[in-house]
């Protein structure tokens, strides 16, 4: 078995990381944050990602995650070739109800979460029921197949019961609007082949949908580490809402002082995170939590037993020198049992097209020279078609800027970066 010592700690173990359901740039920075322990990790990544991003990994295999038995055989062969016995798994595949990680853990006898925990983490309705049992405040909710079944009042939010994205979410001001949106989303998902629509505990995601009373307040996202039942906060970002529900103009990576100034007590937040872990039935791991501060009360939107995987991941690596996936890996390897919030702050400013069409040009030259701008990453290039629909607005997100904050003038930074990036969109392709 692998073993070495670091700062008096004896490290034993070897991890498997099935790297899927995460953006290319975000995954690249996750892998960068794992470099100092990459001799302890076997990464499974898609060939397309490897060819495009050229990550630095000591141990890896390439696979498209479509033939599970073939993947397991590849893993078995690779582990034997490097004489490694896996003791842990970095699981981020909640979009697939953790099916891939669960099958890998069973094949190689790796300790893993109970099935009940996996279901609660990947099904929003089951999650909210579990949170009710441990006094985690959340929005009033219900499971409906028809608009008349909704009892939460208006305005309300309609969501899929599974899946981690913002697709198919809608705001409804009355029953007639809910009925229209419900009929529309049912039609849209009827033929989609995706693990989001796997039947779970008798709940068919093509027929039953989550409806929640709309919460109002400041919205945040956080990752926390729980180790031997003790909770540590890894990172917190404040979200900046866009005009489309569930989509954001960007994030403010905040420190403990800013958290306090925004009206949140760290101790109370930690208590809520501990109850979330209790609801999931776990005492070890890293969880992400989306939550709101509503009239002085902390209320959870949703959570999962894996780290957050959005555009703040590269910012964490650049500012902190680590990501939440690295914290999870080191905890599983016995290298750490707690972590402190960093004092550094930063921002992610999303580059968003105002309308559909063809991207004629995008000029980021001025933004690059703004003090504090660390990097600008573009998803799109001139000539690309920008096409969205009522259920999915992601195609309007063209990239993002990462900014190190030297002052607390976050709104000024957002405006300065956003206005300095010039987009030209035409109705026809040149």
LINURDA-V338251 format. One record per run of one state. SS is the DSSP state (2 for helix, 1 for strand, 0 for the rest). FROM is the first residue (numbers start at 1). TO is the last residue. If there is no record, write none. Layout:
((SS & FROM & TO) (SS & FROM & TO))
This chain:
((0 & 1 & 2) (1 & 3 & 6) (0 & 7 & 8) (1 & 9 & 12) (0 & 13 & 14) (1 & 15 & 18) (0 & 19 & 23) (2 & 24 & 33) (0 & 34 & 34) (2 & 35 & 40) (1 & 41 & 45) (0 & 46 & 46) (2 & 47 & 53) (0 & 54 & 58) (1 & 59 & 62) (0 & 63 & 67) (2 & 68 & 81) (0 & 82 & 87) (1 & 88 & 90) (0 & 91 & 93) (2 & 94 & 96) (0 & 97 & 98) (2 & 99 & 107) (0 & 108 & 114) (2 & 115 & 122) (1 & 123 & 123) (2 & 124 & 133) (0 & 134 & 137) (1 & 138 & 138) (0 & 139 & 140) (1 & 141 & 144) (0 & 145 & 146) (2 & 147 & 149) (0 & 150 & 155) (1 & 156 & 159) (0 & 160 & 161) (1 & 162 & 162) (0 & 163 & 169) (1 & 170 & 172) (0 & 173 & 174) (2 & 175 & 189) (0 & 190 & 194) (2 & 195 & 197) (0 & 198 & 199) (1 & 200 & 200) (0 & 201 & 202) (1 & 203 & 203) (0 & 204 & 208) (1 & 209 & 213) (0 & 214 & 217) (1 & 218 & 227) (0 & 228 & 229) (1 & 230 & 241) (0 & 242 & 247) (1 & 248 & 254) (0 & 255 & 255) (2 & 256 & 261) (0 & 262 & 265) (2 & 266 & 280) (0 & 281 & 284) (1 & 285 & 294) (0 & 295 & 296) (1 & 297 & 304) (0 & 305 & 311) (2 & 312 & 320) (0 & 321 & 323) (2 & 324 & 332) (0 & 333 & 344) (1 & 345 & 352) (0 & 353 & 356) (1 & 357 & 363) (0 & 364 & 364) (2 & 365 & 368) (0 & 369 & 372) (1 & 373 & 378) (0 & 379 & 384) (1 & 385 & 386) (0 & 387 & 388) (1 & 389 & 389) (0 & 390 & 391) (1 & 392 & 392) (0 & 393 & 393) (2 & 394 & 396) (1 & 397 & 405) (0 & 406 & 409) (2 & 410 & 420) (0 & 421 & 421) (1 & 422 & 426) (0 & 427 & 430))
